[in-house]
Amino acid sequence: MRNKEISIIGAPSDYGQQRRGVDMGPSAIRYADVAERLESLGYNIKDEGDILVKREDSITELGTNLKNLKEVVKVCTQLSNKVKEVINQGRFPLVLGGDHSIAIGTIAGLATHYNNLGVIWYDAHADLNTPETSPSGNIHGMPLAVCIGLGDERLVKIGGLSAKIKPENIIIIGARSVDPGERELIKKKGIRVYTMHEIDRMGMTRVIEDTIAYLKERQVDGVHLSLDLDGLDPLYTPGVGTPVPGGITYRESHLAMEMLEEEEIITSAEFVEVNPILDERNRTADVAVALMGSLLGEKLV
């Protein structure tokens, strides 16, 4: 049975990257009436508010190229604890970002509950950089690597564990901007990736069918959806910090969410990288909320 109890958690952090404004993402998504939309679908919504994010100047940690490492650790530790609390209450965690580095905290919290968690990473980027391979030092390009146990130990150990997910339990959908070090890691770890090439050739229907079948074969005990709004083409989501042309369409994204909802396999979700400063009349937040509606059962008829 679908969990009808949802907790909304805001993670207003922009420490994982260098373009200001994404910390206002949770407010923009709330302004787009996320709670009201999900309540209209019969869900009991509890808005847990935002985790506390103190405003600090951008710093690069001595001895590493990672920017704002201490701040990201603080944010993700808080978020991990909050997600763990929500899961222990039997509620569905719906996390609003913030940049994608917050996924380190979300997945750390989930890993305390699930033994074989599956992750669908809906994103233009693989986010599999490590301090050694990252061209920028921005941690929002590293969360998936951290979650499989690679990277700075202060990030890897958030939540009290090392690796939070198995590489073979990850499916990346929509990738079209992948760094050389990430390509090597994908091959080495056997991570399943559906790039835009595969989506164009196979169609989104086949991609999601294969994704669902693959995760069932892996016998996962939960599936987390981590959706970066830059996974969609910037024609539909202009308010993101790292837009990449040639992305997933609005309709393809709704189809993906609808198919995942039909299987009732998603046990937690986060929507990240909404930047109102770069947006047009809150369009990107509106798209995020519309996709949440489809993921959670909204139908046209």
Beta strands, then each sheet from edge to edge (+ up, - down):
strand 1: 5-11
strand 2: 44-50
strand 3: 92-97
strand 4: 117-122
strand 5: 170-175
strand 6: 192-195
strand 7: 222-228
strand 8: 266-272
sheet 1: 2+ 1+ 3+ 8+ 7+ 4+ 5+ 6+
end
